[in-house]
Amino acid sequence: MKNIFKVAILATGMLLVSCDEDLMTPFAPGAATEDVALQTSSDLQLLMNTTYATLTPFSEYQFSSTFTDECKKGRNNGGQGLTEELAFAVNPGSDGPSGIWNTYYATLAYANRVITKADQIVPVDAADEKKIQNIKAQALTLRAYSHIQLVSFFSTNPKDRNALGVMKADRVYSVLEAIGRSTNGEIYDLIDSDLNLAETLFTSSAIANANIYASKNFAIAMKARVNNLRGDYDNALTYANQVISTSGVALATFAQYKSVFHTDASGAAVEVLFKLKKTTGQTAIGSAYNFNNAKVSGGAYFEVGKSLFDLLSVDDIRYSTILFDASTIGTTNPVYPVGKHKGYNDNNPLLNDIKISRISEMYLIRAEAYASKGMFTEAANEVQSIRKVRFTAGKIPVQPVYANEQEALKDILQERRIEFAFEGYRYTDLKRLGSRAGVGVLRDATDFSFNGQVALPTSDYRFTLPIPQRELNGNVVIRSQQNPNY
């Protein structure tokens, strides 16, 4: 019997959930099989909602911050990360790679069921058909996004179409089926196909989406991201330009920026292209760094690293966004709690919507593309566009002048480090740009006197994550396809 809750994570032998009656409730109480539970567009939307809930990048945020130079050991650290990320230690059994892998393949398992059922449900009228098309477009966009992220972390060289990528999840897989890794080219072809179809379906459905749903804007933004990832800078520019000019979403101003993160109240036309809505009882992303809250007294087990802190200016709104509570900074024994995800009110500490895609990324993709094409003035203009709205009036830095590609990319990488701090970007940004920019992980030595792990070049093999041990145990095909040195 085909049970809707026996969703295989691509033949790993793991089940996402198994006949959990509480999880059955959102679909159709009392319906045991997917054929019964998924008959209408409303049923399909409920399954799509579960897909969104599954896509929670907790492991990605925490790993990216602690393995690189965003974090240091916190005052209330009880051993978290000391023998792995903070020690530059990563192996197939590590929690970070496993969490990232499992999150995206679980999301893909649900998204593929939505896509499959969308083609089987009979609409009741034209409006219902558009609703189904729109839901399918959402699932296609999340399928593309999940594959982009997996390639970013697990491929040795995302710019090489012939290099091994990840397992291609383009359909619902049987629990007993085992598959190996596809090439990046095969993954990219699927991503392109999914995003092109999604854009068409979003256009034909003409259903307006708030930024808490995958939308046409997000699909086009992912076209910009995937082309930037694989080094197709002409197309990266094309799609970043399209998002900036047609999305209707503007960069958050100095006055608006904190509300994007701290209260989730910035509005649909400000900064955010797509975010995961989180409500009471769901994963609190701020708990990746703090036990109780984002204040000095909140039990920070990871804190803002000094090398990042030293880049921040008090005239930059990102300073007081990243450091919500700076009450002890300047003392002889300062605490630097991560405050970017402080929680949208006091009753929900550390619980915020998770920002998956922001318009600022499109400006910085344009900067990276221009720099890669030798257009250094244009690259500087894009970086300055961000700084103009992040610094208080009268304190905006002088526009940079780049003499060469390395100088430009180094500054762009620094701007991304500040702009996307504690949003899961730093590891993959360093992997993509570090060697060309002459930049690697560089922690402040005073933060890491306990283990001396201060620097790591991006040429190191650990800038490609290992296929998790649990996947190797359950999937005989992939065992011979582990990444080098693991």
PEMOPE-V62176 format. One record per residue. N is the residue number from 1. OMEGA is omega in radians with two decimals (NA if undefined). Layout:
N_OMEGA ; N_OMEGA
This chain:
1_-3.13 ; 2_-3.14 ; 3_-3.06 ; 4_-3.06 ; 5_3.05 ; 6_-3.10 ; 7_-3.10 ; 8_3.03 ; 9_3.06 ; 10_2.96 ; 11_3.09 ; 12_-3.04 ; 13_3.13 ; 14_3.04 ; 15_-3.13 ; 16_3.02 ; 17_-3.13 ; 18_3.00 ; 19_3.12 ; 20_-3.04 ; 21_3.09 ; 22_3.12 ; 23_3.13 ; 24_-3.04 ; 25_-3.12 ; 26_-3.10 ; 27_-3.12 ; 28_-3.09 ; 29_3.11 ; 30_3.12 ; 31_-3.00 ; 32_-3.06 ; 33_-3.11 ; 34_3.12 ; 35_3.11 ; 36_-3.02 ; 37_-3.06 ; 38_-3.11 ; 39_-3.07 ; 40_3.09 ; 41_3.10 ; 42_3.05 ; 43_-3.12 ; 44_3.13 ; 45_3.10 ; 46_3.08 ; 47_3.08 ; 48_3.09 ; 49_3.09 ; 50_3.07 ; 51_3.09 ; 52_-3.11 ; 53_3.14 ; 54_-3.11 ; 55_3.12 ; 56_-2.97 ; 57_-3.14 ; 58_-3.12 ; 59_3.14 ; 60_3.12 ; 61_-3.05 ; 62_-3.13 ; 63_-3.10 ; 64_-3.13 ; 65_-2.98 ; 66_3.11 ; 67_-3.09 ; 68_-3.06 ; 69_3.04 ; 70_-2.97 ; 71_2.90 ; 72_3.06 ; 73_-3.11 ; 74_-3.12 ; 75_-3.10 ; 76_3.13 ; 77_3.13 ; 78_-3.12 ; 79_-3.11 ; 80_3.03 ; 81_-3.00 ; 82_-3.09 ; 83_3.13 ; 84_-2.98 ; 85_-3.12 ; 86_3.09 ; 87_-3.07 ; 88_-3.13 ; 89_3.09 ; 90_-3.12 ; 91_-3.08 ; 92_3.12 ; 93_-3.09 ; 94_-3.11 ; 95_-3.06 ; 96_3.12 ; 97_-3.13 ; 98_-3.14 ; 99_3.12 ; 100_3.13 ; 101_-3.07 ; 102_3.13 ; 103_-3.06 ; 104_3.11 ; 105_3.01 ; 106_3.08 ; 107_3.12 ; 108_3.12 ; 109_3.10 ; 110_-3.12 ; 111_3.14 ; 112_3.08 ; 113_3.09 ; 114_-3.11 ; 115_-3.13 ; 116_-3.09 ; 117_3.12 ; 118_3.13 ; 119_-3.09 ; 120_-3.12 ; 121_3.14 ; 122_-3.13 ; 123_-3.12 ; 124_3.11 ; 125_-3.08 ; 126_3.13 ; 127_3.12 ; 128_3.10 ; 129_3.10 ; 130_3.11 ; 131_3.13 ; 132_3.09 ; 133_-3.13 ; 134_3.12 ; 135_3.10 ; 136_3.11 ; 137_3.09 ; 138_-3.12 ; 139_3.09 ; 140_-3.13 ; 141_3.09 ; 142_3.07 ; 143_3.10 ; 144_3.14 ; 145_-3.12 ; 146_3.10 ; 147_3.09 ; 148_-3.10 ; 149_3.13 ; 150_3.09 ; 151_-3.12 ; 152_-3.08 ; 153_-2.90 ; 154_3.06 ; 155_3.12 ; 156_-3.11 ; 157_-3.12 ; 158_3.12 ; 159_-3.09 ; 160_-3.13 ; 161_-3.07 ; 162_3.12 ; 163_3.09 ; 164_3.06 ; 165_-3.13 ; 166_3.08 ; 167_-3.12 ; 168_-3.12 ; 169_-3.08 ; 170_3.13 ; 171_3.06 ; 172_-3.08 ; 173_3.06 ; 174_3.08 ; 175_-3.05 ; 176_-3.05 ; 177_3.10 ; 178_3.11 ; 179_3.11 ; 180_-3.14 ; 181_3.01 ; 182_3.04 ; 183_3.05 ; 184_-3.13 ; 185_3.11 ; 186_3.09 ; 187_-3.14 ; 188_3.11 ; 189_3.08 ; 190_3.12 ; 191_-3.14 ; 192_-3.14 ; 193_-3.13 ; 194_-3.09 ; 195_3.09 ; 196_3.12 ; 197_3.12 ; 198_-3.14 ; 199_3.11 ; 200_-3.13 ; 201_3.07 ; 202_-3.12 ; 203_-3.09 ; 204_3.13 ; 205_3.09 ; 206_3.09 ; 207_-3.13 ; 208_3.10 ; 209_2.94 ; 210_-3.09 ; 211_3.02 ; 212_3.03 ; 213_2.96 ; 214_-3.02 ; 215_3.08 ; 216_3.12 ; 217_-3.13 ; 218_3.12 ; 219_3.14 ; 220_3.07 ; 221_3.10 ; 222_2.99 ; 223_3.09 ; 224_-3.09 ; 225_-3.07 ; 226_3.08 ; 227_3.04 ; 228_-3.13 ; 229_-3.07 ; 230_3.03 ; 231_3.05 ; 232_-2.97 ; 233_3.08 ; 234_3.12 ; 235_3.06 ; 236_3.10 ; 237_-3.11 ; 238_-3.06 ; 239_3.05 ; 240_3.08 ; 241_-3.11 ; 242_3.14 ; 243_-3.09 ; 244_-3.04 ; 245_-3.01 ; 246_-3.03 ; 247_-3.04 ; 248_3.14 ; 249_-3.09 ; 250_3.02 ; 251_3.06 ; 252_3.08 ; 253_3.08 ; 254_-3.10 ; 255_-3.05 ; 256_-2.89 ; 257_-3.11 ; 258_-3.11 ; 259_3.06 ; 260_-3.04 ; 261_-2.96 ; 262_-3.08 ; 263_-3.09 ; 264_-3.04 ; 265_-3.03 ; 266_3.14 ; 267_-3.01 ; 268_-3.07 ; 269_-3.07 ; 270_2.87 ; 271_-2.92 ; 272_3.04 ; 273_3.11 ; 274_3.07 ; 275_3.07 ; 276_-3.14 ; 277_3.13 ; 278_-3.12 ; 279_-3.09 ; 280_3.13 ; 281_3.11 ; 282_-3.05 ; 283_3.08 ; 284_-3.02 ; 285_3.11 ; 286_3.11 ; 287_2.97 ; 288_-3.05 ; 289_-3.02 ; 290_3.10 ; 291_-2.95 ; 292_3.11 ; 293_-3.03 ; 294_3.09 ; 295_3.12 ; 296_-3.12 ; 297_-2.97 ; 298_3.09 ; 299_-3.14 ; 300_3.07 ; 301_2.86 ; 302_3.13 ; 303_3.06 ; 304_3.12 ; 305_-3.07 ; 306_-3.13 ; 307_3.02 ; 308_3.14 ; 309_-3.10 ; 310_3.09 ; 311_-3.03 ; 312_3.08 ; 313_3.11 ; 314_3.09 ; 315_-3.12 ; 316_-3.09 ; 317_3.14 ; 318_3.07 ; 319_-3.07 ; 320_3.00 ; 321_3.10 ; 322_-3.13 ; 323_-3.13 ; 324_3.14 ; 325_-3.12 ; 326_-2.97 ; 327_-3.12 ; 328_3.13 ; 329_-3.07 ; 330_3.08 ; 331_-3.12 ; 332_-3.11 ; 333_-2.97 ; 334_3.01 ; 335_-3.10 ; 336_-3.11 ; 337_3.09 ; 338_-3.05 ; 339_-3.07 ; 340_3.14 ; 341_-3.01 ; 342_-3.06 ; 343_-2.99 ; 344_2.96 ; 345_-3.06 ; 346_3.13 ; 347_-3.13 ; 348_-3.11 ; 349_3.06 ; 350_3.14 ; 351_3.09 ; 352_2.94 ; 353_-3.07 ; 354_-3.07 ; 355_-3.10 ; 356_-3.09 ; 357_3.14 ; 358_-3.10 ; 359_3.12 ; 360_3.09 ; 361_-3.13 ; 362_3.08 ; 363_-3.10 ; 364_2.95 ; 365_3.09 ; 366_3.12 ; 367_-3.14 ; 368_3.14 ; 369_3.12 ; 370_3.14 ; 371_-3.13 ; 372_3.11 ; 373_3.12 ; 374_-3.11 ; 375_-2.93 ; 376_3.09 ; 377_3.12 ; 378_3.10 ; 379_3.13 ; 380_3.11 ; 381_-3.12 ; 382_3.10 ; 383_-3.13 ; 384_3.08 ; 385_3.11 ; 386_-3.06 ; 387_3.14 ; 388_-3.11 ; 389_3.12 ; 390_-3.12 ; 391_3.10 ; 392_-3.12 ; 393_-3.14 ; 394_-3.11 ; 395_-3.11 ; 396_-3.14 ; 397_3.06 ; 398_-3.12 ; 399_-3.12 ; 400_3.02 ; 401_-3.07 ; 402_3.14 ; 403_-3.08 ; 404_-3.07 ; 405_-3.10 ; 406_3.14 ; 407_3.14 ; 408_-3.10 ; 409_3.09 ; 410_-3.14 ; 411_3.10 ; 412_3.12 ; 413_3.09 ; 414_3.12 ; 415_3.07 ; 416_3.12 ; 417_-3.14 ; 418_-3.06 ; 419_-3.04 ; 420_3.12 ; 421_3.09 ; 422_3.05 ; 423_3.01 ; 424_-3.07 ; 425_-2.85 ; 426_-3.11 ; 427_-3.09 ; 428_3.04 ; 429_3.11 ; 430_3.13 ; 431_-3.07 ; 432_-2.97 ; 433_-2.96 ; 434_-3.09 ; 435_-3.14 ; 436_-3.13 ; 437_-3.09 ; 438_-3.06 ; 439_3.00 ; 440_3.02 ; 441_3.08 ; 442_3.13 ; 443_3.05 ; 444_-3.06 ; 445_-3.13 ; 446_3.11 ; 447_-3.00 ; 448_3.07 ; 449_-3.11 ; 450_3.13 ; 451_3.09 ; 452_-3.12 ; 453_-2.98 ; 454_-2.99 ; 455_3.05 ; 456_3.13 ; 457_-3.11 ; 458_3.01 ; 459_-3.12 ; 460_-3.10 ; 461_-3.10 ; 462_3.00 ; 463_2.80 ; 464_-3.08 ; 465_3.09 ; 466_2.95 ; 467_-3.03 ; 468_-3.11 ; 469_-3.12 ; 470_3.06 ; 471_3.13 ; 472_-3.12 ; 473_-3.03 ; 474_-3.03 ; 475_-3.05 ; 476_-3.08 ; 477_-3.01 ; 478_-3.04 ; 479_3.14 ; 480_-3.05 ; 481_3.11 ; 482_3.10 ; 483_-3.04 ; 484_3.01 ; 485_3.09 ; 486_NA
